[in-house]
Amino acid sequence: MKKIPLIKPYINNAVKEKVLAVLDSGYLTEGPVARELEKAMADYLGAKHALAVSSCTTGLEMALRALKVGPGDEVIIPDYTYPATGDVVSIVGARLLIVDVDPQTMLMDFEALERAITPATKVVMPVSGFGNPLDYDALDSLKEKHGFYVVEDAACSLGASYKGDMVGTRADISVFSLHPRKFITTGEGGMITTDSDHLADWMHSYKHFGMGVYESRLTADFQRIGTNYKLSDILAAVGLAQMQEIDVLLNRRRELAERYLKLLSNTSKVKPCQVAKGGVHSFQSFCVFVENRDEVMANMREKGVEVQIGTYALHMHKAFNQNPDVYLTDDMKGSRYVFDHCLALPLFHELTYKEQVFIVNLLLKVAS
């Protein structure tokens, strides 16, 4: 029985040659290749600064620390997200407020957000989930009204845009993931973007043990307590080679998503996730809503099609629902619906039309 994977990283000869070149160079830690990747990312997005880091999680932590978020501050996030979004808030010692999501887009419910804002709210950290961009106009309106910072968990949304603006250019700080489920990957890694010189300088120092700008080790000046969140040149080489083909890779994902939408256009059994108004999706994942999701998932996997849940509803987990520093602001009906019904279908560069037809036919057969 042929198996169709959920994802398959794009590793061509150019990627392999770039990695071998780094190995041959003997320069394996963060260096010139990581700098190239940062420049390629900043140029592509139109961001002033891009900083490569060891993961999206460490990047989110750095973003909060750069904004001096700590005890006494509150950070608001959506309930439907990977736990890392909430973990970093506790790691820096702030109080975490969790709000519901829109069950159609799976994005933060901004009405719920506004109800949750208090005088202690320092940062709002929305998630542009699965490549679906946020309504930045609505978010900016709330930001102007209430005076918080925006740190965007853009883990899955490289290539997405809103009214012509790339995700990664509208928040105070945005953080992308370069995990293998993302179409631009470094294995493990992340990328921070910001237009703030001050924040970029602080984060650059922090991820280099608190070191300031220096010409040699003899003139190094450690200006603050920091840590090591660097991305090695070996890992950066994978992402850099892929970035050189980002338009091809992104267009292919959108073609595959459009094909899924056409194949599913005549059924009411399966409902695709809605794209945010004014947004252009990058389709890190192609998500649909189905009844009896777990049964459908088990049946499809049994037939060789790897499907997966979307992500997690944090309020269902002990780390968040039995934590004195976490406040659940409402009943999370939207998030619970999404968690119970969301199904991610296979999506990778080499996915064929025949395979997509097989996937959809099987989905329609097993969906109630």
Secondary structure, 3 states (H helix, E strand, C coil): CCCECCCCCCCCHHHHHHHHHHHHHCCCCCCHHHHHHHHHHHHHHCCCEEEEECCHHHHHHHHHHHCCCCCCCEEEEECECCCHHHHHHHHCCCEEEEECECCCCCCECHHHHHHHCCCCEEEECCECHHHCCCCHHHHHHHHHHHCCEEEEECCCCCCCEECCEECCCCCCEEEEECCCCCCCCCCCCEEEEECCHHHHHHHHHHCECCECCCCCHHHCCECCCCCECCCCHHHHHHHHHHHCCHHHHHHHHHHHHHHHHHHCCCCCCCEECCCCCCEECCCCCEEEECCCHHHHHHHHHHCCECCECCCCEHHHCHHHHCCCCEEECCCCHHHHHHHHHEEEECCCCCCCHHHHHHHHHHHHHHCC
